[in-house]
Amino acid sequence: MRAHHRLLVVAVLVLVAIGLASLVGANVLGAERVAEGGRPGQPHRTLEPGEAPHDDFHRFRLGSIDGERLSPNRDDFAARTSPDGPLLLFLPATRSKPADYQRFLTTALGDGYHVLGLDYWNLGKTLSATCEADARCYGQVQRNRFDGTRSSGYSRVTPAGSIVSRFRDAVAHLDEVDPDGGWGRFVRGDEDIAWEDIVVAGHSQGGGEAAYIAHIRPVLGALAFSAPVESVGPVHAAWMDRPGRTPASRVYAIDDVRDHYGPRITGSWTALGLDGPGGAAGGSRPWRTDTAPPPPGADPHAILTDLPGGDARSAHSRIIKDSTPLDEHGDPRMLPLWQWMLHRFPTPDLPSARS
C-alpha cells in the first residue's frame, strides 16, 4: 500500500509539472540533465527592471559524446519562451563559460530568441596569442574547434568534442526535455544544422569563432562582442580575404574604445568589410556612441562604445559579461545596444519583448 501511495504522489507531481510547463510565455525547460557531474536544470524567469541576474536557466552538462568524455565540461545554459523564435547560439571568451553572460542571454530570451549558451574548447592561450602574425593559423584553429577537422599543434579538438557535435547533442537533449519547444528544427533529420535559423554570437575568442562560423555557413546573423581579435598590424586572418557564406550585411560587431585589444579588433573589422570604404557600415569608420543605440534608420555594423569607468583590460569584458556596468536602476548600461543588435533579426512578437 505504501508503494502504491508513493506512485500516486509521483504521478500527481508529474502532472503538476506538465501543467506548469504549458504556461504561455514561460520558459518550460525544467527537466534534469545529470551526466558525469552535471546539475539539475532550473526554470528561467525573465528579469524585472532593476533585478539582478539569477542562475535559473536550464543548466545541463553533456558529459560525454560517442563515448568520449568532454573537456571542458561546464554547464550549458538554455531557455526559450516562444516555440518559433530563432536560436541565439552564444560562445564564451577564452577560459570563460556560459554562466558569465546571464544578463545578455536573459535579454535575448526576452526578445523571443531560443537561447543556448554553449560550452566548447576555449582553454589555454587566447587565439590571438596562439596565432599572432600567422594568418593561416586562425582559420585552422577555428575550423578544428568548429567540427574537429584540421587538427594541428595549435589545436587538437576531436570531432566528438567540437562545437558542431556539442550543439547537436545539446539540441537533442533540449528537444527531449521540451518536445513542444521547437528545438528539434535546428537540427534536421540528416543531422544537418539549420544555420539559416541561427544567430551565432560570442565574446572575444567566442566572437571570432561566431564570425568564422558565419564565414563558412549561411547563418541568419552574427554578433561579435570585442571580437574578432585576429589582426596584427597589416596581417589578419587569411580566411577574411575570401567572400563568406553570410554577407557582411548580417554581421554586427561592437567593442569599447578603451579595449587594450582595440587595434587588433578594428583591424579585423576592416578586413571583414564591416567598416571602411565599401564596407557594410556604408563607407564610414566604426560608429561611436556612449551607450545609446544608433538613431532610427541608421545601420552601422561596427560600433565603438564608451562605457563609463574601468580600465583598458576590464573594457574587453565589461561590454558583455555580467560584470558590465549598471545604471541607477540596476539595469546594464549596455542594454539598449544589446537590444538594438538583437533586433537586427526577426523574432516573434512577445507581450513584453519590445520596448
C-alpha positions as CSV (number, residue, x, y, z in Angstrom):
1,M,0.0,0.0,0.0
2,R,2.8,2.4,0.8
3,A,4.4,1.7,-2.5
4,H,1.1,2.3,-4.3
5,H,0.7,5.6,-2.3
6,R,4.2,6.7,-3.4
7,L,3.4,6.0,-7.0
8,L,0.2,8.1,-6.8
9,V,2.2,11.0,-5.3
10,V,4.8,10.8,-8.0
11,A,2.1,10.7,-10.7
12,V,0.4,13.8,-9.3
13,L,3.7,15.7,-9.1
14,V,4.4,14.8,-12.8
15,L,1.0,16.1,-13.9
16,V,1.6,19.3,-11.9
17,A,4.9,19.8,-13.6
18,I,3.5,19.3,-17.0
19,G,0.8,21.8,-16.3
20,L,3.3,24.4,-15.2
21,A,5.4,23.7,-18.3
22,S,2.5,24.6,-20.5
23,L,2.1,28.2,-19.3
24,V,2.2,30.7,-22.1
25,G,5.3,32.8,-22.3
26,A,7.2,30.8,-19.7
27,N,10.4,29.0,-20.2
28,V,9.5,25.4,-19.8
29,L,12.9,23.8,-19.5
30,G,12.9,22.4,-16.1
31,A,13.9,18.7,-16.6
32,E,17.2,17.4,-15.4
33,R,20.3,16.5,-17.4
34,V,22.7,14.9,-14.8
35,A,25.6,13.4,-16.5
36,E,29.1,13.0,-15.1
37,G,28.9,15.8,-12.6
38,G,26.0,17.7,-14.3
39,R,23.4,19.6,-12.3
40,P,19.6,19.7,-12.4
41,G,18.2,22.3,-14.8
42,Q,16.1,25.2,-13.4
43,P,13.2,27.1,-15.0
44,H,14.0,30.6,-16.2
45,R,12.4,33.8,-15.0
46,T,12.7,36.9,-17.2
47,L,14.4,39.7,-15.2
48,E,12.3,42.5,-14.0
49,P,13.7,46.1,-14.3
50,G,16.5,46.5,-11.8
51,E,16.6,42.8,-10.9
52,A,20.0,41.1,-10.7
53,P,20.5,38.0,-12.9
54,H,19.6,34.7,-11.3
55,D,21.2,31.3,-12.1
56,D,17.8,29.9,-13.1
57,F,18.3,29.0,-16.8
58,H,18.0,25.3,-17.7
59,R,21.6,24.1,-16.8
60,F,23.0,20.9,-18.1
61,R,26.2,19.2,-19.0
62,L,26.7,16.8,-21.9
63,G,29.2,14.7,-20.1
64,S,30.4,12.6,-23.0
65,I,29.6,12.2,-26.7
66,D,30.2,8.9,-28.6
67,G,32.0,7.5,-25.6
68,E,34.4,10.4,-25.3
69,R,34.4,12.4,-22.1
70,L,34.2,16.1,-22.9
71,S,36.8,18.6,-21.8
72,P,35.9,21.2,-20.7
73,N,32.6,20.0,-19.4
74,R,31.0,23.1,-17.8
75,D,27.3,24.0,-17.7
76,D,25.4,24.8,-20.9
77,F,22.6,27.4,-20.4
78,A,19.3,27.2,-22.4
79,A,15.9,28.8,-22.3
80,R,13.1,29.8,-24.6
81,T,9.7,31.5,-24.5
82,S,8.0,31.3,-27.9
83,P,8.4,27.9,-29.6
84,D,9.0,29.5,-33.0
85,G,11.8,32.0,-32.3
86,P,15.2,31.9,-33.9
87,L,18.1,30.4,-31.9
88,L,20.9,32.6,-30.4
89,L,23.9,30.3,-30.1
90,F,26.4,32.1,-27.8
91,L,30.1,31.1,-27.4
92,P,32.1,32.5,-24.4
93,A,35.6,34.0,-24.4
94,T,38.8,32.2,-23.7
95,R,38.5,30.3,-20.4
96,S,35.1,31.8,-19.8
97,K,31.8,29.9,-19.5
98,P,28.1,30.5,-20.4
99,A,27.4,31.3,-16.7
100,D,29.3,34.5,-17.1
101,Y,26.8,36.0,-19.6
102,Q,23.4,35.6,-18.0
103,R,22.4,39.3,-18.3
104,F,22.9,39.2,-22.1
105,L,21.3,35.8,-22.5
106,T,18.3,36.9,-20.5
107,T,18.0,40.0,-22.8
108,A,17.9,37.7,-25.9
109,L,15.3,35.5,-24.2
110,G,13.1,38.5,-23.6
111,D,13.2,39.3,-27.3
112,G,11.8,35.9,-28.3
113,Y,15.0,34.0,-29.1
114,H,15.7,30.4,-28.2
115,V,18.9,30.8,-26.2
116,L,21.8,28.3,-26.0
117,G,25.0,29.3,-24.2
118,L,27.3,26.5,-25.3
119,D,30.5,25.3,-23.6
120,Y,33.3,24.4,-26.0
121,W,37.1,24.0,-26.0
122,N,38.3,27.5,-25.2
123,L,41.1,26.7,-22.7
124,G,44.8,27.5,-22.9
125,K,46.1,30.7,-24.6
126,T,43.9,33.1,-26.5
127,L,43.6,32.7,-30.2
128,S,45.5,35.9,-30.8
129,A,48.4,34.8,-28.6
130,T,48.4,31.4,-30.3
131,C,48.5,32.7,-33.9
132,E,50.0,36.2,-33.7
133,A,51.0,37.1,-37.2
134,D,50.4,33.6,-38.7
135,A,47.5,34.5,-41.0
136,R,46.6,30.9,-41.8
137,C,46.7,29.7,-38.2
138,Y,43.5,31.5,-37.2
139,G,41.2,29.6,-39.6
140,Q,42.9,26.3,-38.9
141,V,42.3,26.6,-35.2
142,Q,38.8,27.9,-35.6
143,R,37.9,25.1,-38.0
144,N,39.3,22.5,-35.6
145,R,37.2,23.8,-32.8
146,F,34.2,24.1,-35.0
147,D,34.0,20.5,-36.4
148,G,37.1,18.6,-35.2
149,T,38.9,18.7,-38.6
150,R,42.3,20.3,-39.3
151,S,43.9,19.1,-36.1
152,S,47.4,20.6,-35.6
153,G,49.9,21.5,-33.0
154,Y,47.8,24.6,-32.3
155,S,44.5,22.8,-31.6
156,R,43.6,19.1,-31.3
157,V,39.8,19.1,-30.7
158,T,38.2,15.8,-31.8
159,P,35.1,15.6,-33.9
160,A,33.1,14.4,-30.8
161,G,34.3,17.4,-28.7
162,S,33.7,20.0,-31.4
163,I,31.2,22.8,-31.4
164,V,29.1,21.1,-34.1
165,S,29.0,17.8,-32.1
166,R,28.2,19.5,-28.8
167,F,25.5,21.6,-30.5
168,R,23.7,18.6,-32.0
169,D,23.8,16.7,-28.7
170,A,22.6,19.8,-26.7
171,V,19.7,20.3,-29.2
172,A,18.8,16.6,-28.9
173,H,18.6,16.9,-25.2
174,L,16.6,20.1,-25.2
175,D,14.2,18.5,-27.7
176,E,13.7,15.6,-25.4
177,V,13.0,17.6,-22.3
178,D,10.9,20.2,-24.1
179,P,9.3,18.4,-27.1
180,D,6.9,21.3,-27.8
181,G,9.7,23.9,-27.7
182,G,10.7,23.9,-31.3
183,W,14.3,22.9,-30.6
184,G,14.4,20.0,-33.0
185,R,14.0,22.2,-36.0
186,F,17.6,23.5,-35.5
187,V,19.0,20.1,-36.5
188,R,17.3,18.3,-39.4
189,G,16.8,14.6,-39.7
190,D,20.0,14.1,-41.6
191,E,21.8,15.9,-38.7
192,D,22.4,18.9,-40.9
193,I,22.3,22.1,-38.7
194,A,19.7,24.7,-39.8
195,W,22.1,27.6,-39.8
196,E,19.7,29.9,-41.6
197,D,17.6,30.0,-38.4
198,I,20.5,30.6,-36.1
199,V,22.2,33.8,-34.9
200,V,25.7,33.0,-33.8
201,A,27.2,35.3,-31.2
202,G,30.2,35.3,-28.9
203,H,32.7,37.3,-26.9
204,S,36.4,37.7,-27.7
205,Q,37.5,34.2,-28.9
206,G,33.9,33.2,-29.0
207,G,33.0,36.2,-31.1
208,G,35.8,35.4,-33.5
209,E,34.5,31.8,-33.7
210,A,31.0,33.2,-34.4
211,A,32.3,35.4,-37.2
212,Y,34.2,32.4,-38.6
213,I,31.1,30.2,-38.5
214,A,29.2,33.0,-40.3
215,H,32.0,32.9,-42.9
216,I,31.7,29.2,-43.6
217,R,28.0,28.7,-43.1
218,P,24.9,30.8,-44.2
219,V,23.7,31.8,-40.8
220,L,20.7,34.1,-40.0
221,G,23.2,36.6,-38.5
222,A,26.3,37.0,-36.4
223,L,27.1,39.2,-33.4
224,A,30.7,39.7,-32.3
225,F,31.5,41.3,-28.9
226,S,35.0,42.6,-28.5
227,A,35.9,40.4,-31.5
228,P,37.4,39.2,-33.7
229,V,40.9,39.7,-32.2
230,E,42.5,38.4,-35.4
231,S,44.8,41.1,-36.9
232,V,48.4,42.2,-36.0
233,G,49.4,45.4,-37.8
234,P,48.9,44.7,-41.6
235,V,48.4,41.0,-41.0
236,H,44.9,39.5,-40.5
237,A,43.3,36.0,-40.5
238,A,43.6,34.6,-44.0
239,W,40.0,33.4,-44.1
240,M,38.9,37.1,-44.1
241,D,40.3,37.6,-47.6
242,R,37.6,35.4,-49.2
243,P,33.9,36.1,-49.5
244,G,31.9,34.4,-46.8
245,R,28.7,32.4,-46.9
246,T,27.0,35.0,-44.8
247,P,27.1,38.6,-46.2
248,A,28.6,41.4,-44.1
249,S,25.2,43.0,-44.1
250,R,24.1,40.3,-41.5
251,V,27.2,40.7,-39.3
252,Y,27.5,43.2,-36.4
253,A,30.4,43.9,-34.2
254,I,30.9,46.0,-31.1
255,D,33.8,47.0,-28.8
256,D,34.7,49.6,-26.2
257,V,37.1,52.4,-27.1
258,R,39.3,51.5,-24.0
259,D,39.8,47.9,-25.0
260,H,43.5,47.0,-25.0
261,Y,42.9,44.7,-27.9
262,G,41.2,47.5,-29.8
263,P,43.7,47.8,-32.8
264,R,43.5,44.0,-33.4
265,I,39.8,44.1,-33.3
266,T,39.2,47.2,-35.6
267,G,41.8,45.8,-38.0
268,S,39.7,42.6,-38.2
269,W,36.5,44.7,-38.8
270,T,38.2,46.4,-41.7
271,A,39.3,43.1,-43.2
272,L,35.7,41.7,-42.9
273,G,34.3,44.8,-44.6
274,L,32.3,45.9,-41.6
275,D,33.8,49.5,-41.8
276,G,35.9,51.5,-44.2
277,P,35.3,52.2,-47.9
278,G,32.7,50.0,-49.4
279,G,32.0,48.2,-46.2
280,A,28.7,47.2,-44.7
281,A,28.8,50.3,-42.5
282,G,28.2,52.4,-45.6
283,G,31.8,53.7,-46.1
284,S,32.3,55.1,-42.6
285,R,34.6,54.2,-39.8
286,P,33.2,52.5,-36.6
287,W,30.1,54.3,-35.3
288,R,30.9,56.0,-32.0
289,T,28.5,56.3,-29.0
290,D,28.4,56.3,-25.3
291,T,25.9,53.5,-24.7
292,A,23.0,54.9,-26.7
293,P,21.8,52.8,-29.7
294,P,22.0,54.1,-33.3
295,P,19.2,56.5,-34.4
296,P,16.3,55.2,-36.4
297,G,17.3,54.4,-39.9
298,A,21.0,54.0,-39.1
299,D,22.5,50.6,-39.5
300,P,26.2,50.6,-38.5
301,H,27.9,47.2,-38.5
302,A,30.9,48.2,-36.5
303,I,30.3,50.1,-33.2
304,L,32.6,51.6,-30.6
305,T,31.1,52.4,-27.3
306,D,32.4,54.4,-24.4
307,L,31.5,52.6,-21.1
308,P,32.0,54.8,-18.0
309,G,34.8,53.8,-15.7
310,G,37.1,50.8,-15.8
311,D,40.5,50.4,-17.4
312,A,41.8,49.0,-20.7
313,R,41.8,45.4,-19.5
314,S,38.4,45.4,-18.0
315,A,36.9,47.1,-21.0
316,H,37.4,44.0,-23.1
317,S,34.9,42.1,-20.9
318,R,32.6,44.7,-19.4
319,I,30.9,45.2,-22.7
320,I,29.1,41.8,-22.5
321,K,29.9,39.9,-19.3
322,D,27.8,40.1,-16.1
323,S,30.4,42.5,-14.7
324,T,29.0,45.1,-17.1
325,P,28.3,48.5,-15.5
326,L,24.8,49.0,-14.2
327,D,22.7,52.2,-14.2
328,E,21.0,53.8,-11.3
329,H,18.1,51.4,-11.7
330,G,20.3,48.3,-11.7
331,D,20.0,47.7,-15.4
332,P,23.0,47.1,-17.7
333,R,24.1,50.4,-19.4
334,M,24.7,48.3,-22.5
335,L,21.1,47.1,-22.6
336,P,20.0,49.5,-25.3
337,L,22.9,48.5,-27.5
338,W,22.4,44.8,-26.8
339,Q,18.7,45.1,-27.8
340,W,19.5,47.1,-30.9
341,M,21.8,44.4,-32.1
342,L,19.4,41.6,-31.2
343,H,16.6,43.4,-33.1
344,R,18.6,43.3,-36.4
345,F,17.0,39.9,-37.0
346,P,13.2,38.9,-36.9
347,T,11.9,37.4,-33.7
348,P,8.3,36.6,-32.5
349,D,6.3,39.4,-31.0
350,L,6.1,38.6,-27.3
351,P,3.8,40.6,-25.0
352,S,6.8,42.2,-23.2
353,A,9.6,41.6,-25.6
354,R,9.8,45.0,-27.2
355,S,10.1,48.5,-25.7
